[in-house]
C-alpha cells in the first residue's frame, strides 16, 4: 500500500498558532518535507522544529526565487522542472509506503508551494490537507485591525501586479490585503496613494513572529520590506470611532 500525502498548514509564524491537527500530522508522519531557497533554512520547518524527532526530512530547494522575473521563460522553465522533481521525490516515499507531511506556511491551498505537489500527486495517492491560519489573518490580528464586515467586499491582491492594475482594483473594493510585498513596496505605495487610501493603509511585517511589527504605511520612512510583509486596507467605512478619534 502507498503512503498518504498530507499538506500541512504551519500557520503564519508563531508556533502556538499551529492547529492540534497539524501537530498530530507532523508527529505521526514518516517523512517531513519542506520548501526553502537553496542554501537557506526553511521558515516552515523553523515553525515546527520542536515536533521533528526521528522523521525522515526532505528539503525541497527552489532553484530560483526573485533572481529572474517570474514572467520570463527561464523562470517558468526552472520552476516547472523543480516542482516536477519535487513531486517525484515525494512520490518515491509514498510508493515505499511512507506517509509524507509537506509543510506549507500559512494555509497549504492559499498561495502555497504545496499546491504544486498536490495537483501532481493528489489524484494518485491518498491525500489529506490540514488547513492552516493564513498570514493575512495573523497580520490583521497582530495589528488589531477589523478589516471587513457586513456586505463589505474583500480583495486579496499580489503586490507583483502592475501598478495601474493594483490602483484599479483598489478602487473597486472595500477592504484589501496586498501580499508579496518585498521589493514591490514602492510600487504598491504609489498605487495606494493613487487610490486615495494611503492614510488608512497598515503595513505589517513578520506577522505573529517574535520580531513582528506593524505601523501606518504613511509613517514607514522607506520602501524596504522583507518577504514576510503584508499591507492591509480596512473596509467598514461606517465603523464607530473611538472617543477623541478624528
N, C-alpha and C positions, 0 to 999 in steps of 0.2 A: 504494500500500500504506500502511496505517496504521502509526503508530509503536508502540513497545512501552511498556506501563506497567510500571514497576519500583518496588515498595515496598522501600525500603532501610532496614534497621535500623542506626542510628548508634551503638548501644550506650548505656551509662549515663552517659557524660560524658567519660571520658578518651579523647582521640583515638587513643591507642595501642591501644585495645580495639576499634577498627574491624576488621572482617574484611577479608581480602585481596579477597574477592568484592565487598564493599561499596565499597572503594576503586576497584576497576575499574569498577563500575557507575556511580559518580558521575563519574569522569573521562570515561567514554565517552558519557554522556548528552548529548542536545541541550539538554534543559531540566532544571533542578533546582528542584523545588517544595518548599515547607516551610511549616509552620503556625506562627503566632505570634499573640498577642493584638494587636489593632490598636494601632499606635503603639509596640509593643515589638519588641526584637530577637528572633530565633528561636534558641532553645537548640540545636536540631538543626543549624542552619546554622553556629553557632559551633563545633560539634564538627568539622565537615568543612571549615571555611573555607579551609584550605590546599589543598584539592582543587578548589576552584571557580576556574576561569580565564576562559574565554570562553563558558561555557554561558549560555543564557538563564535568568534567575531569575524564579520565580513565587512571590511571597509570598501565602499564604492567611491572611487576618487574621480571627480569631474576633471576632464582634460582641459577644459577652458571654462571661464565664467564671464568676466567682463572684458577680457583682453581683445575680443573680436565682437563687432556689432552683431547682435542677435539676428539681424535680418540678412547677414552675409551668408553666402552659400557654404563657406568654410566652417562657420559656426554650426549651421544646421547639419552639415555632414558629420562633424566631430561629435556633436551631442547625440545625433541619431545613432551613430555607431556605439557610443558609450552606453546608452540606455539598452541597446540590444545585447551588448556584452554583459551588462549588469544583470539583466533578466536571465541570461544564460547561466551566470554564476549562481543566482538564487535558485534557478530550476534544478541545477545539479544537486543541491542539498535536498530539495523536495523529492527528487527522483530517488534519493538514497533513504527516504522515509523520515527525514528530519524536518521538524516544524521550524519556520523562519519568521521571526518578527522583524519587519522592516520599519525602522524608526522614521518618523516624519515630524518635524517641528510644526506646531500648530495642529491643524487637522489634516489627515492624510489625503483627503479629496478636495482640498481647497488650496490651490497654488502649490501643491506639494510634489516633490520629486517622486514620491511613492507612486503617484498616478501612472508614471511611465512603466513601472513594473506591473501595476495592476492590469492595465489594458493589454499587456503582452502575455500575462500568465493566468489571470483570474478565470478564464474560460477552460483552462487545462487542469487546474488543481483546486482542491477545497480551499476556500478563501474566506477570511473574516476581516472586517475593517473596524478598528476601535476608534471611535470619534475622540477628538481632542479639542481643548479650548483654543480658539483661534487667537492669533497675535492681535487682531484688531479688538477683540473682546478684552484681552488682557490690558491693552493700551487705554481703552476708554475707562476701564475700571481703575487703573492706576491714576489717570487724570481726574477721576471723579466727575466725568462729563456725560450727562444724559444726552444721547445722540438723536434718537428719533422716537416718536410716539404717535398714537392715533393713526391718521391717514398719511403720515409723512412717507416720502419715498427715500430710500437709502441707495446710494450708488457706491460701488466698490470699484475704484479706478487704479490701474497700474501707472506708476509715475513714468513709465517708459513711453507712454503715449506722446504724440506730438503736442506741442504747446497749445496750438489752436484747438485741437480735439479736447484737451483737458478743460480749457476755458468753456468750450461749448457745452460739454457735459455737466459742468458745474452750474451752468445757467439753467439746467433742466432737472434739478433735483433739490430735495430739501436738505437731507444730510448726506455727507460723503466721507468715505475713507479712501485715502490715497496711499497705496502700498508701493514697494520697490522704490523707495526714495533715494537713498545713497547719493550717487553722483548726479542725480536728476533734480536736486533740491532747488537750484537757481531757476531752472525752467518751471518747476512746479510753483514756486513763489510768484513768478510773473503771471502764470495762468490764474492763480487765485486772486491776485491783485486785479487782473483784468476783469474778473467776475464780480469784483466789489466785495469780496468776503475775507480779505486779509485780516481784519480786526478780530474776527471770530475763530480763525484757524488756530488749532492747537497742535504743536509739534511734540511727539513722544519718541524717545529713543530707548531701546533695550527695555521695552515694557515688561514689568514684573520681575526683571532681573535685579540682582543686588546693586548694580551700577546704573539703574534706570533713572530717567529724568523726563520731565515734561515742562512745557512753557508755551506762552503765546508765540506763534510763528513770527509775528511782527517784532517781538522782543529778541529773537535769535539774531545775534550780530553777524553771523557768517552763513555761508551756504555749504558748510562741511557737515556731512551726516554719515553715520555708519550704515551698514547693510540693514541692521535691525532698527529701522526708523519708520514711523507712520505719521501721517498728518490727518487730523480729524476736523471735519467741519460740521458742527451741530445743526440739526433742524430744529423742530419745536419752537417756531418763531413766537408762539403765544405763551411761552413758559413764564411763570411768575418770577419776578425779580426779587432778589434778597433785599431786605431793608437797606436803603442807602446806596444801592447799586444804580449805576447810570442806565 
